[in-house]
Each structure stands twice: as structure tokens, then as C-alpha cells.
Amino acid sequence: MLAVGLTIFQMLFVLAFAPLLSGIINKIKAYFQSRRGPSVLQPYRDISKYLQKETVLSEHTSWIFRITPYVYFVAILVVTLTLPILTTFGVLSFTGDLFMVIYLFALARFFLALAGLDAGSAFGGMASSREMAVSAIAEPALMLPLFTMAIAAGTSNLSGMVEQMAHGGWPALTPAHLMTFVALFVVGIAETGRIPVDNPDTHLELTMIHEGMLLEYSGKQLALLTLGVHIKQLLIFALLANIFFPWGIASPATGFQVPTLLSATLAFAAKAIGLGVVMAVIETSMAKMRLFKVPDLLMGSFLLGLLGLISHVLLRG
């Protein structure tokens, strides 16, 4: 029952905090751009507005287009239930293998790309092809840093990796781990669709990747996809924050009293907002990269992750 309660609490926290994190990032970007910007609560208002709108479907769409929002949201929600965000002790913690998390992300991306093609829109097809081209390099670059941390922890279970890193303390921050963190951070920029890889604030056909696959959606389906995108961003931040800097997370070693859970919640929120500030600084200080230059960026991330893996093996040997 304790595991069930912790899992429900973590899921509710993610559902409530994910849109707020996006709102905070947008507000920080506006501050650096000398704009007033939207309220940090604007993502909640957008989702509420979509839920009140009628769903309009093109006559050219098939069942793939109709089920994609539900497949996407459920896949992201399952990752939420398995990932150690506030605690390493949950109902599905034993299933939280990094391979499963990567494949669930790939499943969500695959159906979203199919939906972009299924609508028969030129923009949707272009965005889907770009998404697949980027993911062909982003997914290996995502797996390699996680493999390095799994080798260091001696397990591919994410909860086990987090507990191992937490018990290792500050000496566990080796140069190999820092290179691995930077490599995963670069991939996180691509996975969350932010500058310089993508631009989440525009619908210009020459720059959009993720937004192009959502153009044909409306109403409740668009609300599900939008909320799923916010949650995926938070999950990427959770991988960065808890695998490399897991201090403060609730575990069997620290206990599960109310003050411990409150401390874990505040600690994760602070780490996520800190990563969001860094993302906002990068977005406001860099221009959108040409699409043909994105593979070079991701390949650099892959090579940096490979260097981290080699460094870890050599130092351990």
C-alpha cells in the first residue's frame, strides 16, 4: 500500500508540475528577451481551452490519427510510473529498466510521426520526416550516456542506478560522469524540441519539427498531446537531475515520512527549475540551427558520451 500511495503521489505531482515548469521556462525566456511574456500559468489555460473545444477530424485521417493521442499519453504516463522522480520505491519501480523507458519514448515518437503522415498534410509529412531523421541520431546518443551510468551502477534498473549514485556521494562525480551528463543534456535539448534543434514558439514551416505533427489536431486530442509533451520534458529533466544529481530523493534508506517526501518534492522541483533556467539561457543566447547542422550537434553529443564511457572503463580498470 505504501508503494501504491507513493506512485499515485508521484504521478499527481508530475501531472500538476509539468505544465508549470514549461510556464516558468517561457517566463524566464521572456525576461532575458526584455519582454513581459505570458503568465507561468498559461500552459494550464491552454490545456483547459483545448478541453473545451470541439475535436475536428479530417476526412483523410484513419484510425492511426485517432488513437495516437491516447497511445502517446499512455506511453509517457507509463514512464512516469516507472521513473524514480520523487522516490525510488514505487509499484512499478522494478520494471523501470532504461531499455523499457527508451522504447516507450520511441513508441510515442513513432505513433506521432505516423499521425503527422496520416493526415495527408504537407506540413505534417515534412515534420514527421524531420522527426525521424533527428531521432535516428538522438536515440543512440540518448542510450549511450544511460548505458555508461548503468555500467557504473552495475544495473540497468533506473531506481537502482539512482540509489547507487546517491549512496556514492560527491566522489561519484568523476570526469566520466560529467562528460556523460553534458552528452545527455544536449540530447535532452533535442528530445524536448528546443533551440537550437527546434523552436517550440513558432509554426513557421521552415523551422518547425514537433509542432508540424500537431497542426491537424484540435480539442481534447490536442490537450492530451500538449500535456504529454509537458510531461515528457519533465521526464527528460528527471533523468538528468536524478541519475547524475540524485541527492534529496526519497528512498528506503531515508524513509518515507511526510517531511522526507516534502523535502524530496522541493529538491526535485528546484533541480528541474534549475535545468529549465539553463535551457532558457541557451535558447535566448543561440539562434535556431540549420536542419542540416543538427546531425553534427547530435553526433558530437554521441562522441562525448562515448568518451565518457571509455573514460569510465579506463578509470575503473
C-alpha positions as CSV (number, residue, x, y, z in Angstrom):
1,M,0.0,0.0,0.0
2,L,2.9,2.3,0.7
3,A,4.3,1.7,-2.8
4,V,0.8,2.4,-4.3
5,G,0.5,5.6,-2.4
6,L,3.9,6.9,-3.4
7,T,3.3,6.0,-7.0
8,I,0.0,7.9,-7.0
9,F,1.6,10.9,-5.3
10,Q,4.4,11.0,-7.8
11,M,2.0,10.7,-10.8
12,L,-0.2,13.5,-9.5
13,F,2.9,15.7,-8.8
14,V,4.1,15.2,-12.4
15,L,0.7,16.0,-13.9
16,A,0.4,19.2,-11.8
17,F,4.0,20.4,-12.1
18,A,4.9,19.6,-15.8
19,P,2.8,22.5,-17.3
20,L,4.1,24.8,-14.6
21,L,7.7,24.0,-15.5
22,S,7.0,24.9,-19.1
23,G,5.4,28.2,-18.0
24,I,8.4,29.0,-15.8
25,I,10.8,28.4,-18.7
26,N,8.7,30.6,-21.0
27,K,8.7,33.3,-18.4
28,I,12.4,33.2,-17.9
29,K,12.9,33.3,-21.7
30,A,10.7,36.4,-21.9
31,Y,12.7,38.1,-19.1
32,F,16.0,37.5,-20.9
33,Q,14.4,38.9,-24.1
34,S,13.2,42.0,-22.3
35,R,9.6,41.0,-22.7
36,R,6.8,40.7,-20.2
37,G,5.8,37.3,-21.5
38,P,2.9,35.1,-20.7
39,S,1.9,34.0,-17.2
40,V,3.6,30.9,-15.7
41,L,0.0,29.5,-15.6
42,Q,-0.5,29.9,-19.3
43,P,0.1,26.2,-20.1
44,Y,-2.8,25.3,-17.8
45,R,-5.1,27.8,-19.5
46,D,-4.1,26.4,-22.9
47,I,-4.9,22.8,-21.9
48,S,-8.2,24.0,-20.3
49,K,-9.1,25.8,-23.6
50,Y,-8.3,22.8,-25.7
51,L,-10.5,20.6,-23.5
52,Q,-13.5,22.9,-24.1
53,K,-13.0,22.9,-27.9
54,E,-14.6,20.6,-30.4
55,T,-12.5,17.9,-31.9
56,V,-12.4,18.3,-35.7
57,L,-11.0,15.4,-37.8
58,S,-10.0,15.5,-41.4
59,E,-11.8,13.1,-43.7
60,H,-8.5,11.8,-44.9
61,T,-7.4,10.5,-41.5
62,S,-7.6,6.9,-40.4
63,W,-7.7,5.1,-37.0
64,I,-4.0,5.8,-36.5
65,F,-4.6,9.5,-36.3
66,R,-7.4,8.9,-33.8
67,I,-5.6,6.6,-31.4
68,T,-2.2,8.5,-31.5
69,P,-3.0,11.0,-28.7
70,Y,-4.0,8.1,-26.4
71,V,-1.0,6.0,-27.3
72,Y,1.3,8.9,-26.8
73,F,-0.1,10.0,-23.5
74,V,-0.3,6.4,-22.1
75,A,3.3,5.7,-23.1
76,I,4.5,8.9,-21.4
77,L,2.4,8.1,-18.4
78,V,3.8,4.6,-18.0
79,V,7.3,6.1,-18.0
80,T,6.1,8.5,-15.2
81,L,5.0,5.4,-13.1
82,T,8.4,3.7,-13.5
83,L,10.9,6.5,-13.4
84,P,12.4,7.5,-10.0
85,I,11.3,11.1,-9.8
86,L,10.4,11.8,-6.1
87,T,11.1,8.3,-4.8
88,T,12.9,5.1,-5.8
89,F,10.2,3.0,-4.2
90,G,7.1,2.6,-6.3
91,V,4.7,-0.1,-7.6
92,L,6.5,-0.4,-11.0
93,S,10.0,0.5,-9.9
94,F,11.2,-3.0,-10.6
95,T,10.1,-2.6,-14.2
96,G,11.9,0.8,-14.6
97,D,14.6,-0.5,-16.9
98,L,16.3,2.0,-19.1
99,F,15.7,-0.1,-22.1
100,M,11.9,0.0,-21.5
101,V,12.0,3.8,-20.9
102,I,13.8,4.3,-24.2
103,Y,11.4,2.1,-26.1
104,L,8.4,3.8,-24.6
105,F,9.8,7.2,-25.8
106,A,10.4,5.6,-29.2
107,L,6.8,4.2,-29.3
108,A,5.3,7.7,-28.6
109,R,7.5,9.3,-31.2
110,F,6.7,6.5,-33.8
111,F,2.9,7.0,-33.5
112,L,3.2,10.8,-33.5
113,A,5.2,10.6,-36.7
114,L,2.6,8.3,-38.2
115,A,-0.2,10.7,-37.3
116,G,1.7,13.5,-39.0
117,L,1.8,11.5,-42.2
118,D,-1.7,10.1,-41.8
119,A,-3.4,13.5,-42.0
120,G,-2.1,14.0,-45.6
121,S,-0.9,17.5,-44.8
122,A,2.3,18.7,-46.4
123,F,3.5,20.3,-43.2
124,G,2.7,17.1,-41.2
125,G,4.7,14.9,-43.6
126,M,7.6,17.2,-43.6
127,A,7.7,17.4,-39.8
128,S,7.4,13.6,-39.5
129,S,10.3,13.1,-41.8
130,R,12.4,15.6,-39.9
131,E,11.5,14.0,-36.6
132,M,12.6,10.6,-37.8
133,A,15.9,12.0,-39.2
134,V,16.7,13.7,-35.9
135,S,15.6,10.6,-33.8
136,A,17.9,8.3,-35.9
137,I,20.9,10.0,-34.2
138,A,19.2,11.3,-31.0
139,E,18.2,7.8,-29.8
140,P,21.7,6.3,-29.9
141,A,23.0,9.5,-28.3
142,L,20.4,9.1,-25.6
143,M,21.2,5.4,-24.9
144,L,24.9,5.7,-24.7
145,P,25.0,8.0,-21.6
146,L,22.4,5.9,-19.9
147,F,24.5,2.8,-20.6
148,T,27.5,4.4,-19.1
149,M,25.7,5.1,-15.9
150,A,24.2,1.6,-15.9
151,I,27.7,0.1,-16.1
152,A,28.9,2.4,-13.3
153,A,25.9,1.4,-11.1
154,G,26.0,-2.3,-12.0
155,T,22.3,-2.4,-13.0
156,S,20.1,-1.1,-15.8
157,N,17.2,-0.5,-13.4
158,L,16.8,3.3,-13.1
159,S,15.8,3.1,-9.4
160,G,18.9,1.0,-8.7
161,M,21.1,3.5,-10.7
162,V,19.7,6.4,-8.7
163,E,20.2,4.7,-5.3
164,Q,23.7,3.7,-6.3
165,M,24.6,7.2,-7.3
166,A,23.0,8.7,-4.2
167,H,25.0,6.5,-1.9
168,G,28.2,7.2,-3.8
169,G,28.1,10.8,-2.7
170,W,30.1,13.6,-4.3
171,P,33.2,11.5,-5.1
172,A,31.0,9.7,-7.6
173,L,31.1,12.9,-9.8
174,T,34.0,11.7,-11.9
175,P,35.1,13.3,-15.2
176,A,33.4,10.4,-17.0
177,H,30.1,11.2,-15.3
178,L,30.3,14.9,-16.1
179,M,31.0,14.2,-19.8
180,T,28.1,11.8,-19.8
181,F,25.9,14.4,-18.2
182,V,26.8,17.0,-20.9
183,A,26.1,14.5,-23.6
184,L,22.7,13.6,-22.2
185,F,21.9,17.3,-21.7
186,V,22.5,18.0,-25.4
187,V,20.2,15.1,-26.3
188,G,17.7,16.5,-23.9
189,I,17.6,19.7,-25.9
190,A,16.7,17.7,-29.0
191,E,14.1,15.5,-27.2
192,T,12.3,18.5,-25.7
193,G,12.3,20.3,-29.1
194,R,14.1,23.4,-28.1
195,I,16.5,25.8,-29.7
196,P,19.0,25.2,-31.4
197,V,17.4,21.9,-32.6
198,D,13.8,23.0,-32.8
199,N,11.8,26.1,-32.0
200,P,8.7,25.5,-29.8
201,D,7.4,29.0,-30.1
202,T,6.7,29.1,-33.9
203,H,4.6,27.4,-36.6
204,L,6.9,28.6,-39.4
205,E,7.1,25.7,-41.8
206,L,10.8,26.2,-42.4
207,T,11.8,25.6,-38.7
208,M,9.1,23.5,-37.0
209,I,9.6,19.8,-36.3
210,H,7.4,18.8,-33.4
211,E,4.7,21.4,-33.9
212,G,4.2,20.4,-37.5
213,M,3.0,16.9,-36.4
214,L,0.3,18.5,-34.2
215,L,-1.1,21.0,-36.7
216,E,-4.1,18.8,-37.6
217,Y,-5.1,18.1,-34.0
218,S,-7.7,20.0,-32.1
219,G,-9.9,19.8,-29.0
220,K,-9.4,17.1,-26.4
221,Q,-6.9,15.2,-28.5
222,L,-4.7,18.3,-28.7
223,A,-5.0,18.7,-25.0
224,L,-3.7,15.2,-24.4
225,L,-0.8,15.7,-26.7
226,T,0.1,19.0,-25.2
227,L,0.0,17.7,-21.7
228,G,2.1,14.7,-22.8
229,V,4.7,17.0,-24.3
230,H,4.9,18.9,-21.0
231,I,5.3,15.6,-19.1
232,K,8.0,14.3,-21.5
233,Q,10.0,17.4,-20.9
234,L,9.8,16.9,-17.1
235,L,10.8,13.2,-17.5
236,I,13.9,14.2,-19.5
237,F,14.8,16.7,-16.7
238,A,14.2,13.9,-14.2
239,L,16.7,11.7,-16.0
240,L,19.2,14.5,-15.9
241,A,18.6,15.5,-12.3
242,N,18.1,12.2,-10.6
243,I,20.6,10.0,-12.3
244,F,23.5,12.4,-12.0
245,F,22.4,14.5,-9.0
246,P,20.0,12.3,-7.0
247,W,20.5,13.8,-3.6
248,G,17.3,14.6,-1.9
249,I,15.2,11.8,-3.5
250,A,13.2,9.6,-1.1
251,S,14.4,6.0,-0.8
252,P,14.1,3.1,1.7
253,A,17.4,4.3,3.2
254,T,15.9,7.8,4.0
255,G,12.4,6.6,4.9
256,F,9.1,7.8,3.7
257,Q,7.8,10.2,6.3
258,V,5.9,13.3,5.3
259,P,8.9,15.6,5.9
260,T,11.1,13.4,3.7
261,L,8.6,13.3,0.9
262,L,8.1,17.1,1.1
263,S,11.9,17.6,1.1
264,A,12.2,15.2,-2.0
265,T,9.5,17.2,-3.8
266,L,11.1,20.5,-3.1
267,A,14.5,19.2,-4.1
268,F,13.4,17.8,-7.4
269,A,11.4,21.0,-8.2
270,A,14.5,23.1,-7.5
271,K,16.7,20.8,-9.7
272,A,14.1,20.8,-12.5
273,I,13.7,24.6,-12.4
274,G,17.5,25.0,-12.4
275,L,17.7,22.9,-15.6
276,G,14.9,25.0,-17.0
277,V,16.8,28.2,-16.4
278,V,19.8,26.7,-18.2
279,M,17.6,25.7,-21.1
280,A,16.1,29.2,-21.2
281,V,19.6,30.8,-21.2
282,I,20.7,28.6,-24.1
283,E,17.5,29.4,-26.1
284,T,17.9,33.1,-25.7
285,S,21.6,33.1,-26.4
286,M,21.6,30.9,-29.5
287,A,19.9,31.0,-32.9
288,K,18.0,28.2,-34.5
289,M,20.4,25.8,-36.1
290,R,20.0,24.8,-39.7
291,L,18.4,21.4,-40.0
292,F,21.4,20.0,-41.9
293,K,23.6,21.0,-38.9
294,V,21.6,19.2,-36.3
295,P,23.1,15.8,-37.0
296,D,26.6,17.3,-36.4
297,L,25.4,18.5,-32.9
298,L,23.9,15.2,-32.0
299,M,26.9,13.3,-33.3
300,G,29.1,15.5,-31.1
301,S,26.9,14.5,-28.2
302,F,27.2,10.8,-29.1
303,L,31.0,11.1,-29.3
304,L,31.1,12.9,-25.9
305,G,29.1,10.1,-24.4
306,L,31.4,7.6,-26.0
307,L,34.4,9.4,-24.4
308,G,32.6,9.3,-21.1
309,L,32.1,5.5,-21.4
310,I,35.8,5.0,-22.4
311,S,37.0,7.2,-19.6
312,H,34.8,5.3,-17.0
313,V,36.1,1.9,-18.2
314,L,39.8,3.1,-18.2
315,L,39.5,4.7,-14.7
316,R,37.7,1.7,-13.3
317,G,40.3,-0.6,-14.8
